[in-house]
């Protein structure tokens, strides 16, 4: 065993970051990689537990605990410490189809239930994973599989987000001829247009798409199934269809004046900002010198904060309807911690504007508009959670100037219009399914099946859906 005392000898280190003042000048990744000595020391902190909860893929109280992909984390951590990087990567690729995605954006459920975290800080699993996949690409350890024996079955996968890509890869690896249809002008789904470039640089996605194409998967973009191409026509050409379209119905803002110009959904804001960036065009949603208010407290709201900072917003305020989390964790290991965290986008705004931009237990009461229907401000109000619902706190209304209101309140599911055009029946924006099956020839996976969730969960769901299709033909 390489370094059984590593967790006692080395403290956890997080990657260095470029200063806020410098990194907001562009949309590039702002993390600084470890040198090899430090990387090996960090990997040596893994305790090689008798029961490695990090790879457990359990559910506790209906919440994910441990890596949903069951990555062999202690094995490849140990091999990193030994300097056997290629062997470590081979362990990683056994379970993880896209470590470059999860290594960048996963909230690291594995780290939350790392045994080291009971009395100290968790092993930096995500940093180790990202190190391995980048080493693999750099050193040519990843080569396209070109001699896949085909089984004669053709599958159409609708959507090129994380679940669609993982499903397509698994099917292709098992001999199916796979075509992926994407409604947008670039592939990757929310990986491409829902996550900003500084959090996941887009050449990383394009690199993987190119590899999948070399392995035989056909990608067709700018094609909206149910609109440009009917599902009935697909069923004539393919043996099965897998829908992996994500969630297309954002949770709406319901208040007076919500139809004002300048009220936009986060998904549209992030999508167009990334597209403009890649196309080297001026930002459609230019926030420079504007008073920006963001409704929501999740990852998407945080991404909007980071984007607003880079566009030079005059002010940024984030409204969270929930109570301010405690500074100390209130749930027991191995559950994901319940405590206040400040992610990169909020941290950047806090640094720039000199205060915490978050206001808790607060929501919009009214959007104030001018005579031309342009937003000029909002009336906000305090709320509290009582008897299973949010209620207003009397006499707490306050006016804030606002030039742009970004709604980042999550998604309801598949829109009624999309469901109708797909020919799929829904109940409250959720497709009526039996497991992954809509019927014998139509399957559904990812957020479209489960509701919005994590990238790693979507990847696992795509793999599991592919296994159901494979099982059908055994």
FILO-246409 format. One record per residue: x, y, z of N, C-alpha, C, CB in turn; residue in three letters. Coordinates in pm, whole numbers, plus 50000, padded with zeros to 5 digits. Glycine has a CB too. Example, Ala and Ser with C-alpha at 12.3 -4.5 7.8 and 13.67 -1.06 7.14 Angstrom:
residues 2
513194943150780512304955050780513204967050780511314955350905ALA512854977550708513674989450714512905000350787514084994050572SER
//
This chain:
residues 474
500864988150000500005000050000500895012350000499035000150124UNK500615021849909501525032749884501775042050000501035040349773UNK500725048750051500925058850155499765057950253501035073250093UNK499755047950340498605046150431498435057450530498745033350505UNK499465065750548499365076750643499215090350574500575076950733UNK498915090050444498845102550368497835112450425498505099650226UNK496705107350470495665116350521496095123150651494365108550545UNK497095117550719497605123950841498755133550811498075113150940UNK499415131550699500605139450668500325151750582501605130850599UNK499265151050502499005162050408497595167550430499165157150261UNK497505180550437496205187050445495595188250305496325201050511UNK494295188750300493635190850170494005204550116492085189450183UNK494315204649988494545217149917493505218549806495985217749859UNK493005230549788492175233549672493045240749569490935242249711UNK492685239349444493475245849339493515261049362492895242749200UNK494655266849332494735281449333493825287149226496195286149312UNK493385299449249492515306149154493105319649117491085307749211UNK492925323348992493305336748947492445346849025493105338548791UNK492995358249060492275368149140490985372349072493155380549166UNK490015376049153488715380349100488885391849002487765384549214UNK489725401349037489915413248953490405409548813490905422949019UNK491235399148805491775395048676490835385648601493115388248696UNK490255376248670489495365848599488175370848542489235354348692UNK487605381548600486345386448544486555394348416485625395148647UNK487805395648373488085402448246487825393248126489535407348243UNK487595380448152487325371048044486445359748096488635365547984UNK486145350348007485275339048042486065325948043484105338047943UNK487345326648073488195314648075488175307948211489625318248035UNK488535295148213488715288048339489775295348422489125273148315UNK489485296848552490375305048636491115296748741489575315948704UNK491105283548729491795274948824493215271748778490995261948845UNK494125270148872495515267048844495775252748889496475277148915UNK496205244248797496405230048827497575227948922496645222148697UNK497515216948997498625213249085499815208449003498185202249184UNK501005209549061502145202649003502025187749038503515208649054UNK502815179248973502655164848990502925160349134503585157448895UNK503895166249200504195162549338502995165149428505435170149390UNK502415176949415501245180449496500065171549462500875195149476UNK499875168849332498765160249290498875146549355498735158949136UNK500075140849358500285127649418500055128149569501705122549388UNK500495138749633500265140249777498785141049808500985152649830UNK498055148449726496615149649749495905136249730496015160049656UNK496325128749630495745115449609496085106049724496235109549476UNK497255107849784497675098949893496825100650019499145101449927UNK496045111350025495185113550142494025103450147494625127750140UNK493745096750036492685086650035493045075450133492475080849890UNK492115071850219492395062550328492235047950288491485065550444UNK491805045350159491545031650117490625024650216492875023850102UNK489495030850244488555026150346488105011750319487335035350351UNK487845004550427487284991150411485924991650343487164984250545UNK485135001850376483845004450311483915018450252482635002950413UNK484235019650123484385032950061483035039150026485255031949936UNK482505047250114481215053650090481265062849968480785061650214UNK482445067849933482575076949820482045070749691484025081049801UNK482145057649675481705051149552480435042849574482825042249497UNK479715046049679478605037349722477365038149634478225040649862UNK477095049949574475895051849492474625047949568476005043449363UNK474535052549692473355049749774472355061249764473765047449921UNK471165058549819470205069249841469795068849987468965067849746UNK469895080450054469495081850192468435092850198470715085150285UNK467255089150250466135098750251465885104450111466425110250349UNK465975095550011465725098949871466725108949814464345104349856UNK467885110049877468925118849825470165110549794469265130249925UNK470875114449688472065107049647473175108649750472545111849510UNK473785097449785474955097349873476035089249801474615091250015UNK477195095149784478255088349711478095090049561478265073649746UNK479095085649487479125087549342478055079149273480485084049287UNK477115085249200476105077549128476685067849025475165086849060UNK477895070848976478525062148877479325050748940479435070348787UNK479415050649072480205040549144481655040249097479585026749126UNK482225052149076483625053049036484525046149139484045067749018UNK485555039549090486465031849177487505041249238487165020549096UNK487035050249319487825061649365489085057649443486965070549450UNK488975048949546490205045449619491265039049530489885035949732UNK490825031449430491785024649342492585034749260491065014949249UNK491885044149196492665053449113493365064249193491765059849011UNK492875067449313493635076349400494985070049437492835079649527UNK494945057249471496175050049509497165049549391495845035749556UNK496635047149273497505046449155498095060049119496735040749036UNK497335070749141497895084149121499065086249216496805095049143UNK498895082449341499975084149438501235076649392499535079249577UNK501035064749338502175056749292502795062149163501755042449271UNK502125071949101502625077348975502235069048854504105078648980UNK501315059548874500855050848765499605057048703500565036248816UNK499805068048632498685076148587497835069248480499195089248534UNK498465062448387497685055648283496855044448344498615050148173UNK497415036948436496655026348502495505032348583497575018048593UNK495755043748643494695050648719493565054848625495255062948793UNK493955060248509492915064248412492095052248367493565071148290UNK492735040748346491995028948302490945024748404492955017448276UNK491255026548533490265023848637489105033848628490915024348777UNK489465046348602488445056848595487485054548479489095070548582UNK488015051248361487165049848243486255037448250488035049148119UNK486535028348342485665016748356484245020648396486245007248459UNK484105031648468482785035648519482365049548474482795035148669UNK483305057948436482995071948406483175074748257483895081348490UNK482095076948183482235079448040482785093248006480905077747973UNK482515103148093482935116948063483515123748187481735125148010UNK484695119348233485275125548353485585140348338486535118248391UNK485775144848214486065158948192484855167748222486515161348049UNK483655162148214482455169748250482265169948401481195163848181UNK482245157948460482025157248604483185163248682481815142748647UNK484395161948630485555167648697485505182848705486805163448628UNK484745188948615484605203548614483385208448689484555208548475UNK482245201448678480995207348725480265199348833480075209048611UNK480715187248864479995179248963480165185249102480495164648961UNK479115185549185479255190649323479975180949416477885193749380UNK480445169749361481295160249435480565153949553482555167149484UNK479525146349522478835138649625479795128949693477645130949564UNK480785124349617481795115149671482555121549786482775110949560UNK482895134149772483675140949875482855143150001484185154149822UNK481545145049983480675147450099480655135550194479265150550054UNK480815123350141480785111650228482145104750236479745101650179UNK483195112150204484565107250224484805105250373485615117050163UNK485395094050412485635091350553486555101750617486235077550570UNK487445107550538488315118050590487505129950644489275122850481UNK486335132250586485555144150622484875142950757484525146950516UNK484905131150818484295129650950485045138251051484285114750994UNK486365138051044487175145451140488065156051076488025135951218UNK488135156150943489025165350874488345169350742490455158950848UNK489125173850646488565177350516488665165550420489285189650458UNK487695164450331487615153150238488795153050141486305153750160UNK489025141450084489985140249974489465148149854490215125149936UNK490355154649782489945162549664489705153649543490995173049630UNK488645145949548488385135749446488175142049308487145127449484UNK487425152849304487095158849174488345163949104486095170249193UNK489255169949179490505174949119491345163349067491315183049223UNK491345152049139492095140449095491495134548967492135129849205UNK490185134248961489495129148842489815137748720487975128848866UNK489755150848737490035159848625491495158648581489715174448665UNK492385157048676493795154948643493965142648553494635153348772UNK493295131648588493465119248512492955120448369492735107948582UNK491795126448350491235127048215492065136348127489765131648218UNK492575147148184493395156148104494755149948072493595169548178UNK495305142248164496515134848136496285124648024497025127748262UNK495115118348027494785108247926494705114347786493465101447961UNK494055125847775493985132447644495365137447601492975144147648UNK496095143047695497395148847663498385138247615497965156147784UNK498315126547675499295115947645498805105647543499665108947771UNK497635107847485497155098947381496675085447430498215096847282UNK496285084547558495765071947611494335069347565495835071847763UNK493665079847519492285078447472492315077447321491395090547519UNK491865066247271491815064047126490415059647087492875053447082UNK489915064246974488555060246933488465045346905488125068046808UNK487345039446944487095025246914486555024546771486075018847017UNK487305018446682486945018646540486405005246490488135022546458UNK486604994646563486224981346514485054975546592487404971846522UNK484044983746615482864979246688482004970446598482044991346742UNK481674958646645480834949646568479384954046578481004934946617UNK478774957346466477404962646464476384951346468477184971246339UNK475254954046536474214943746552473024945746460473734943546695UNK473074956346376472004958546280470854966946331471484945646235UNK470884970946458469804978946517470184993846515469504974246662UNK469195002146481469415016546470468605023746578469025021646329UNK469285032846647468645040246756468805055246731469245036346894UNK467725062646751467775077246747467745082446890466595083146663UNK468745090546926468775096947057468475111747037470155094947127UNK467455116547106467005130447089467545138747204465445131347081UNK468525146947175469155155247277470595151147300468375154547407UNK471495161047303472925158147317473495163447447473685163947200UNK472645164247549473125167747682473795155747748471975172847769UNK474075156547877474825145747944474135132147939475055149348086UNK472815131647954472135118547949472085113147807470715119648007UNK471845121947709471815117547570473155112447523471365128847480UNK474225119347562475575115247520475975102047585476595126047555UNK475675100447714476075088047781475275076247730475895089347933UNK473995078547699473165067947642473685064147504471685072447634UNK473975074247422474485071647287475805064147290474645084747211UNK476705068147380478005061447390477845046847430478895068747490UNK477015044247529476815030447575476215021747466475925030047699UNK475235027047395474615019547286475625017047174473395027047231UNK476375027347138477365025847031478425015547068478025039347002UNK478905016047192479905006347237479394992047228480315009347380UNK478064990447235477464977147231476914973447094476374976247334UNK477354980446991477054976246855475864982446787476874962146854UNK475144991146856474004997846793474515009246704473025003246901UNK473785011846597474085023346511473265035046564473765020346359UNK473945045346612473285056146686473385069446612473895057446826UNK472255076346604472215089946553471665098946662471335090946423UNK472385109746692471975119346794471455131946726473145122646891UNK470225135846761469625147946706469645159046811468175145246658UNK470065170846771470145182246862469425194146799471625185746894UNK468565200646877467785211846823468625224546806466605214746914UNK469715225646880470515237846878471585237346770471155240147014UNK472385248046765473435249146663474755243146709473645263646626UNK474835238946835476015232046888475565220546976476915241846968UNK476425210546987476095198747066476545200447210476725186247004UNK475865193447299476225193747440475085197047533477305203447461UNK473965201847479472815204947565473175215147671472285192447629UNK472805212347795473075221747903474575223047930472355217548030UNK475345212747893476795213847907477335225247821477485200647869UNK476775226647702477215237047609476625250547643476845233247466UNK475315251147659474645264047670474045267047807473595264947569UNK474025257447899473455260048031474505262748137472615248448073UNK475775259848104476885261748198477875271348135477565248048235UNK478255282148205479145292148144480525286548111479305304048236UNK481215293448021482505288747971483555288048081482985297847860UNK483515297348178484545297248283484395285248375484485310048366UNK483235279048374482985267348457483235254448378481565267548510UNK482995254748249483255243348160483565248848022482025233348156UNK484855249447989485245255147860484735246447745486785256747852UNK484235252847643483455245747541484285237047448482685255547460UNK485575239747439486405230847357486515217047421487805236847338UNK486265216247551486275203347619485115194647571486205205247772UNK483965200947552482795193647501483015189747355481515202247514UNK483515199147276483745196447134484765185347114484215209147063UNK485765184747201486765174047195486095160347212487855176147303UNK485175159347307484495146547330483535143247216483725146947463UNK482825153147165481905150647053482695145446933481125163647014UNK483835151346904484675146846793485095132346811485915155746778UNK485425128546934485825114746962484665105146940486335113547107UNK483475108946985482285100446967481955099046818481075106247043UNK482155109646742481945108746597482925099046534482075122646533UNK484185099546577485175090146524484815075746556486555093446580UNK484075073646664483675060146702482395055546632483475059446851UNK481835064346548480715060046465479375066246495480575045746476UNK479255074146601477985080746630477785092346533477945085746777UNK476595093346477476245104246385475545115246464475335099046267UNK475985127546447475385139046515474745148246412476445146746599UNK473485151746437472735160746347472215172446431471555153146274UNK472605184646396472195196246474471125204246400473395205246504UNK470645214746468469625223646410468385215946364470205231346293UNK468045205546435466875197446398466015195346522467305183746337UNK464855201346521463955200546636462915189546611463255214346662UNK463075178646685462175167246667460765171046710462685154946747UNK459795166646631458405170146657457995182946586458185171546804UNK458975190446538458715203046467459305202046326459315215146545UNK460635201646318461305200346188461215186146133462765204546201UNK461195176546222461175162446183460215155046274462605156246189UNK459205148946217458155142546295458645129346357456925139946207UNK458115126446474458475114146544458075101846463457815113746684UNK456935102746395456465091446314457475087846205455095094646251UNK458135097946149459145095346046460365088346107459565108545976UNK460735092646228461855086046296461555071346324462165093246427UNK460325068546364459945054746395459965045946270458565054346459UNK459805052046154459915044446029461365040745998459325052345912UNK462295049046046463705047246011464505039846119464335060745985UNK464095041646245464875036146356464085025446431465285047446454UNK464825016246492464175005846572463615011546701465164994546603UNK464335021046761463895027146886464305041746890464475019647008UNK463605049346974463925063346998464165065147148462785072946948UNK465225072447182465475076247321465365091447331466875071247370UNK464415096147409464275110447433465135114247554462785114447456UNK466025123847534466875128947642466945144147627468325122547638UNK465785150247633465635164347595465735174047711464315166247527UNK466025169047830466125178147943464775183647985467045189547910UNK464795194548058463565201048104463385214148029463595203648259UNK462285215247959462095226647868461145237347922461595221847737UNK460555235048041459595244648095460145250948223458215237848122UNK460715262948215461225269448337460095273648429462075281548300UNK460385273448559459395278048656459165293048637459855274948803UNK457915297148612457675311148578457595320248700456395312348499UNK457875332948678457655343148779456205347448770458625355248762UNK455475345948879454055349448881453875361448974453165337348927UNK453795373148914453545385348991453125396348894454805389549074UNK452635407048945452235418448863453445424148790451555429348949UNK453315426448659454375432648580455435423148530455015443048660UNK455225410048546456265400448508456465399548356455925386748562UNK455585406048279455715405848134456585417348083454345406548069UNK457205424648172457995436448132459215432548049458435444248255UNK459625441447961460875439647888462045440947987461005450047770UNK462975431547977464075431348072463935420548177464175444548139UNK462785413448173462615401548257462955389448171461145400448316UNK464015382148206464475371248121464725358748206465755375348045UNK464635347348140464925334648209466415331748202464105323048146UNK466915325848308468345322848317468815314148202468665316048449UNK467985304248164468385295248056468615302747926467335284248035UNK467795312847899467975321047778469195330147792466705329547751UNK469345335947909470475344847933471805337647918470365350848072UNK471945326147982473205318647976473465313247836473205307248076UNK472405308547772472545302947637473045313447539471215297147588UNK472385324847537472745335047440474105341247472471675345947436UNK474445342347600475755347747636476865338647585475865349447789UNK476715325547606477735316147557477795316047405477445302147609UNK476635316247341476615316347194477295328947141475155315547141UNK476985340447197477615352847154479115352447176477015364747228UNK479525346647288480945345547319481675336847216481145339647459UNK481095325247184481715316147089481695321646947481015302647093UNK480635328846913480515334746780481235348146769479055336546744UNK481815352646881482555365346886481675376946842483815364646798UNK480465377246900479515387946872479215395647001478205382246811UNK478605407146988478195414847104477115407247180477695428847062UNK477115408547312476125401647394474735407347369476495402847543UNK473795398447339472395402647324471885408247456471515390847276UNK472175401047564471765405647697472965412547763471255393547785UNK473245424547722474405431947771474055438247906474855442747668UNK474765434248011474455439048146475365450348193474545427648243UNK476195455248106477155465548147476425477748204478035469848029UNK476855481748324476335493648395474845492448430476545505948309UNK474335480248436472925478148470472775473048613472265468348371UNK471635476348672471255470648800470575457248774470325480348880UNK471205446448819470745432948788470245426248915471875424648723UNK469075420248906468545412249017468305398148966467215418449074UNK468765388349042468645374149006467775367349111470045367248996UNK466725360449065465845353249157466245338649157464345354949117UNK466655333549272467065319649284468395318649356467145313049147UNK468625307049420469845305449497470645293149463469525305249640UNK470355286849349471045274549312472255276949223470085265349243UNK472715266049161473895266849075473685276148957474275252949025UNK472475275748898472205284248782472245298948820470855280648720UNK471655302448934471715316348981473155320649004470905318049110UNK473945311949060475365314949082476085317348949476035303449159UNK475775309048848476375310948716475975324448656475965299648621UNK474735328548682474285341648633475035352848704472765343348655UNK475325351048833476115361048907477495362548845476235357049055UNK478155351248819479485351848760479485358048622480075338048752UNK478445355448545478325361148411478075376148418477205354248334UNK477195380248510476905394548528478165402148568475805396648633UNK478975396048654480225402548696481145404748577480935394148803UNK481205394948488482095396048371481565405848268482275382448305UNK480275408348269479705418048175479715432248230478275414048138UNK480165433848353480305447348408479025453348463480835456248305UNK478195445048526476965450148586477275460748692476145438648648UNK476415470648703476585481248803476365475848943475615492948776UNK475285468148959474995461449085474415447749054474025469849174UNK474615438349146473985425149136473395421749272475015414249090UNK472135417749271471455413349393470835399749366470375423549438UNK471045390349457470455377049443469395375149551471555365949452UNK468185371849509467085369649602466835354749619465795376849553UNK466885350149744466625336149773465415335249864467865329349838UNK464435327149825463185326249899463355318150028462105320049813UNK464375309950033464585301250149465345308550260465345288650108UNK465345302350376466035307950492467545306950474465605300650621UNK468285316250530469735315950520470265303350588470365328650583UNK471065295350516471595283050576472545286150690472305274550470UNK472715276650782473655278850893475095278350845473425268251003UNK475985284450920477405284350885478035270650911478155295050963UNK477515263451010478015250151042477035239650991478245248551193UNK477565228350945476745217550891475785212150997477635206350837UNK474535209950958473505205251052473065190851027472305214351045UNK473615184250927473225170450899474415161250922472685168950754UNK474125148850952475175139350987475805133250862474615128351077UNK477085129850875477785122350772477075109050754479295120450808UNK476915103450631477535107650505476645116250416477955095550429UNK475615122750472474745131050391475475143350338473535135250472UNK474995148450225475575160550169475365172050268474955164050029UNK476405179850296476315189950403475215200150380477635197150415UNK474585204250488473605215150486474215227050559472245210850551UNK474875235550484475465247450542475635257950433476815244350610UNK475815270050475475955281050380477255279450302475905294650452UNK477155280450171478345280150088478315292049994478445266750009UNK479475296449955479585307649863480365302949742480285319949930UNK479635300249634480275295149512480915306649435479255287649423UNK481585303249326482475312849258481775325649215483095306349138UNK480565324549156479895336249103479475345949211478685332149023UNK478895340849318478515349249431479755355149496477695341249535UNK480805347049509482055351849568482615363549486483095340449576UNK482575362149355483085372949269482285385749290483035368849121UNK480965384549293480135396349312480335402249451478655392849291UNK480425393849554480685398849689481985406749693480745387149789UNK482995401749622484295408549620484215421849546485345399649554UNK483535421949432483455434049350482635444949418482825430849213UNK481485440949474480565450949528480755453249678479145446649502UNK481665445849739482015448649877481005444649981482275462649891UNK480095435549948479095430850044478495417849992477975441550067UNK477815410650080477115398550038475895402549958476725389750161UNK475845398249833474755402349744473465394749769475175400449600UNK473505384549856472335375949877471385381849981472775362049921UNK470085380949949469055384650045468125372750059468275397649999UNK468045367550181467305355250205465865358250248468005346750312UNK465035347850234463605348850268462985361250203463415349450423UNK463335362950075462905374850001462475370649861464035385449995UNK461425376949811460975374149675460395386749612459945362749673UNK460005385649486459445397049413457955398249443459675395449261UNK457525410349474456095413149491455505419149365455875422649611UNK456305427649297455815434249174456995439049092454865446149208UNK456865437648960457825443448869457305457148827458065434248744UNK458105467448846457705481048814458205484548674458255491248919UNK457305489848589457635492648448457375507248415456815483548355UNK458005511548306457695524848256456575523848153458945531548194UNK456255534848090455115535147996455375526747871454825549447955UNK456645523547844456985515347727457175500647763458245520647662UNK456745496847884456795482947932458215478247962456165473747830UNK459145487547984460495483948024460585483248176461525494047968UNK461285473448227461465472448371462345483848420462075458948409UNK461955489948531462765500448593463055497348740462045514048581UNK462335487648793462565484048932461685472748975462345496049022UNK461845468649100461005458049157460655461649300461715444249150UNK459475457649339459105457849480459335443949536457615462449500UNK460155442849638460435429949698459745429149834461945427649712UNK459625417049885458985415150016459635403350088457445412750000UNK459565403550218460065392550300458975381850312460515397650440UNK459415369350318458485358150336459055348850443458245350450202UNK458205340050493458655329550585457885316850553458455333750735UNK458485305650588457905292650557457125287650679459005282350516UNK455805286350660454935281950769453925271850718454215293850833UNK453775260950790452755250850758452845246150612451365256450786UNK454075244050566454275238450434454185248150319453315227950413UNK454145261150347454075270850237454705284150280452615273050191UNK455035292250180455615305350207454495315550226456575309750092UNK454615323650329453625334250356454345347550368452815331250486UNK453655358250330454245371550334454445376250478453365381550258UNK455515383750499455735390550627455205404850610457265390550669UNK454225409050687453585422250667454595433850680452445424250768UNK454345444150602455065456750612456575455250586454855462850751UNK456895446850488458315444850455458615448250309458725430350482UNK457675454450240457885457850099458985468450084456575462750035UNK459825466549984460945475549960461165476849810462255470550031UNK461505488649763461755491049621463245490249592461185504649577UNK463585483149483464965482649435464985486449287465585468649458UNK465905495349244466015498049100466515485549029466975510049073UNK466005483048909466365470948836466225473248686465505459048880UNK467295470748613467265471748467467125458148401468525478548417UNK467475447548475467375433948421467075424348536468685429748347UNK465995416848521465575406948621465735393148560464095409448669UNK466615384948619466905371648567466245361148656468435369148558UNK465425352848595464665342748670465425329548665463215341048613UNK465925325348781466685312748791466035304248901468205315448823UNK464775300948880463995293948983463775279248951462655300749001UNK464575273848859464445259648827463455257048716464045252048950UNK463135244148697462285239848586461145231048637463105232348482UNK460045231848565458885223548598458955209848532457595230548557UNK459595209148415459665196648339459545199348191458575186848385UNK458915190148119458725191547975457535200547947458525177647908UNK457695210147857456595219247827455465211847757457095230947740UNK454265217047774453095210847711453235210547559451805218447750UNK453805221347503453955222047357454905211247308454465235947315UNK456035209647377457005199447337456395185447351458285200547420UNK455745182947463455135169747485454155166247374454435169247620UNK453365176047336452375173847231453055170347100451485186247213UNK454115177647066454805175146939455625162246941455695186746906UNK456055158147060456725145247071455725133747066457535144647201UNK454435136947088453435126447095453455118847226453625116846982UNK453905125647334454035119247465453035125147563455465120747519UNK452365116547637451425121047739452165124747867450365110147767UNK451705135447932452355139948054451345141848166453105153048029UNK451875142748286451095146348404451905156548481450745133748492UNK451445168848484452165179748550453595180948496452185177648702UNK453695181548365454975183448295455925171648305455665195748347UNK455475160348352456295148248360455725137748267456385142948505UNK456605131348190456185121148095455665108848170457355117248001UNK454575103248122454025090948181454875079048137452535088948139UNK455595072948232456555062648199456395050348287457965068048212UNK456905039348234457085027148312458595024548317456305014748249UNK459235029848420460695029548423461245039248319461235015348398UNK462005033948223462515042148113461595041647991463915037648073UNK460615032747993459785030247874458545039047870459375015647871UNK458365045547754457065051547726456185041047659457215064347636UNK456775033947565456155022047505457295012847459455185025947384UNK456985003247377458004993347339459154999447260457374982447257UNK458925010547191459955016147103460425029947142459435016546964UNK459865035547248460255048947292460705048447437459075058947275UNK461905053847461462495054347594462765068947631463805045947601UNK462805071747759463065085347807464065084547922461745092547853UNK465035093947924466035093748031466475107848067467255085347990UNK467255108748175467805121348219466785130348287468405128548103UNK467015143348280466115152848346464705152248290466665166948332UNK464585148448165463255147348104462425136548176463375143947953UNK463095126648230462435115848304462295119248452463205102848288UNK463365124648511463435125948656463165139948709464775121748702UNK463135149948620463165163748666464605168248680462405165248800UNK464815181248697466165186648696467005180548808466125201848710UNK468235177348773469125171048869470555174348832468905155748874UNK471505166348881472925168848859473385162648728473735163248975UNK474465168048673475045162648550475415147948569476275170748508UNK476025144648683476445130748706475255121348714477265129748834UNK474135125948769472925117748776472365115648636471865124448867UNK472385126148554471915124948415472775115148336471915138748347UNK474085115548357474985106248288474655091848326476465109348321UNK474485089548456474145075948503472795071548447474125075448657UNK471835080448440470505076948390470565073348242469525088448412UNK471405080348166471575077148025472165063348005472445087447957UNK473145059948089473735046548083472705035848115474925045348180UNK471935038048222470925028248263469835026648157470285032448396UNK469495037648090468505036847983469045028547867468115051047934UNK470315030747832470935022847726470925008047760472375027547701UNK471165004647885471144990647927469764984447908471584989348075UNK468714992547927467354987547904467124984647756466314997747955UNK467634993447670467524991047526468314978547487468025003347446UNK469504977247539470344965447511469644952747556471714966747580UNK469054953147674468354941547730467204936947639467804944847870UNK466584946647576465444943547488465844934347376464844956347431UNK467074935247329467504927547211468364915347246468284936547116UNK468434911947370469214900047408468374887547389469684901047555UNK
//
